[in-house]
């Protein structure tokens, strides 16, 4: 089962998403989190906290869960 994360803007970065989804406590933790965990965006591993996420993107984080970006 995946959790939906609603966008208020055209896109958010992967770092902002992690905070919005309550995966991390602060934006400063994003770099560390991405270096320690496998994060997949649309089935492709990505560790760039600046990666732009838009509606329709699917994020899967091993041991955390799956998320869908919605409008």
N, C-alpha and C positions, 0 to 999 in steps of 0.2 A: 504494500500500500504506500502511495506517495502523498506527501503533504504539499498543498498548493501555497505558493508565496505570491501575493498580489503586488503588482508594480503600480506605483503612483506616477512614474516617469517613463520615458521611452526605454531606458535601460538602467541597470545598476552594475557595479563591478562585482567580481567574485568575492572580494574582501567585504564589500558592503552587504552582499547576500548572506555571508556567514554570520554576520552580526544580526541581520534582520530575521534570520531563521533560528536565532538563539543557539547556534552551534558554538559560538565563541562569545565571551563577555564584552570584549572591546575590539575596536578596529586594529589596535596595535598587536593583537594576537594573531591576525590573519597570516602574516608571513610565516610565523612559527607553525601554525596549524597546517598550512599547505605543504610545508616541508616534512611534516611528520605523518600526514594522512594521505591516502590515495583518494583523490577527488576526480570524478569523471563528469565532463560536460558533454551531453549528447553522445555518450559512449566513448569519448576520447579523453585520455588523462590530461589534465591541465593543472599547473601549479602557479599560474600567473594571477596574482590578486587583482590586477587591473583588467582581466578578461571581462569583456562586456557581455552581460546576460540580458536577453530580451524575452518577451512573451513567447512561450512555446518551448523554451530551452528546458532540458531535463538534467538535473544534477543528482549524482549518486555519490555518497560518501560512505566508504567501507566502515561498518560498525556504528554508523550514525543513522543513515536512512536515505530515502529518495525524495526528491523535491521537484515540483513542476512550477515554472514561472508562468503566471497568468496576468492578464490585463485587468 
